[in-house]
Amino acid sequence: MEITTDQIKNIMIESFDLDLTTNEISDDMPFFGGELDIDSIDMLEFFMKIDQSFDIKINKEELKEEYFASVQSMTDYLNTQKVTQ
């Protein structure tokens, strides 16, 4: 089953302790440099929840800045990881 942007948004809300709904987070919202005030600890929690939710192990050496450009780009990246694992 494919990972959706709404699933990623829900994990973001929980990981980053956001006072937002999934409808208030646009698919093109960036992880860094935008409205979100997140740090490296938040991202660790986010990836732990990704692992728990989808059984995807993230290799930090493979992460590229472009994956964090938007919710959609992160969703696309995670879907490619899900297929390869």
Contacts in CASP RR format, 6 or more apart in sequence:
PFRMAT RR
TARGET T0000
AUTHOR 0000-0000-0000
METHOD contacts of the structure
MODEL  1
MEITTDQIKNIMIESFDLDLTTNEISDDMPFFGGELDIDSIDMLEFFMKI
DQSFDIKINKEELKEEYFASVQSMTDYLNTQKVTQ
2 79 0 8 1.000
2 82 0 8 1.000
3 54 0 8 1.000
3 75 0 8 1.000
3 78 0 8 1.000
3 79 0 8 1.000
3 82 0 8 1.000
4 75 0 8 1.000
5 27 0 8 1.000
5 71 0 8 1.000
5 72 0 8 1.000
5 75 0 8 1.000
6 22 0 8 1.000
7 53 0 8 1.000
7 75 0 8 1.000
8 71 0 8 1.000
8 74 0 8 1.000
8 75 0 8 1.000
8 78 0 8 1.000
9 22 0 8 1.000
9 25 0 8 1.000
9 71 0 8 1.000
10 22 0 8 1.000
11 46 0 8 1.000
11 49 0 8 1.000
11 50 0 8 1.000
11 53 0 8 1.000
12 18 0 8 1.000
12 25 0 8 1.000
12 36 0 8 1.000
12 46 0 8 1.000
12 71 0 8 1.000
13 20 0 8 1.000
13 21 0 8 1.000
13 22 0 8 1.000
13 25 0 8 1.000
14 49 0 8 1.000
15 42 0 8 1.000
15 45 0 8 1.000
15 46 0 8 1.000
15 49 0 8 1.000
16 36 0 8 1.000
16 38 0 8 1.000
16 42 0 8 1.000
16 46 0 8 1.000
18 25 0 8 1.000
18 36 0 8 1.000
25 71 0 8 1.000
26 71 0 8 1.000
27 70 0 8 1.000
27 71 0 8 1.000
27 72 0 8 1.000
27 75 0 8 1.000
28 70 0 8 1.000
28 71 0 8 1.000
28 72 0 8 1.000
29 35 0 8 1.000
29 36 0 8 1.000
29 70 0 8 1.000
29 71 0 8 1.000
30 36 0 8 1.000
30 68 0 8 1.000
30 69 0 8 1.000
30 70 0 8 1.000
31 38 0 8 1.000
31 43 0 8 1.000
31 68 0 8 1.000
31 69 0 8 1.000
31 70 0 8 1.000
31 74 0 8 1.000
32 38 0 8 1.000
32 68 0 8 1.000
38 46 0 8 1.000
47 58 0 8 1.000
50 56 0 8 1.000
50 58 0 8 1.000
50 78 0 8 1.000
51 57 0 8 1.000
51 58 0 8 1.000
54 78 0 8 1.000
54 82 0 8 1.000
55 85 0 8 1.000
56 78 0 8 1.000
56 81 0 8 1.000
56 82 0 8 1.000
56 85 0 8 1.000
57 85 0 8 1.000
58 81 0 8 1.000
66 73 0 8 1.000
67 73 0 8 1.000
67 74 0 8 1.000
67 77 0 8 1.000
68 74 0 8 1.000
END
